[in-house]
Amino acid sequence: MKIQTGSVVIAVAGRDSGGHFVVTGCDERFCYIADGKSRKLSSPKRKNIKHIRLTDSMIDINGITDKKLRIMLRALDQE
């Protein structure tokens, strides 16, 4: 499965390791990820593709707020 906008990923390296994030953009080496709390959709974190693990979940981020994103990721984190 390829990383694309809306994919839910888990950070495996860095201070945010273990957290669930959604991909807001991607290029060939880096992805931009947000979780709605420490990293808002308006200012996502640039993360190396090697440092994230892709999950099977997708979130439609068109027109979503940070609060709704937090709620959706929290539900995925509890599964």
Buried (B, 14 or more C-beta within 10 A) or exposed (E): EEEEBBBBBBBBEEEBEEBBBBBBBBEEEBBBBBBBEEBBBEEBBEBEBEBBEBBEBBBEBEEBEBEEBEEBBEEBEEE
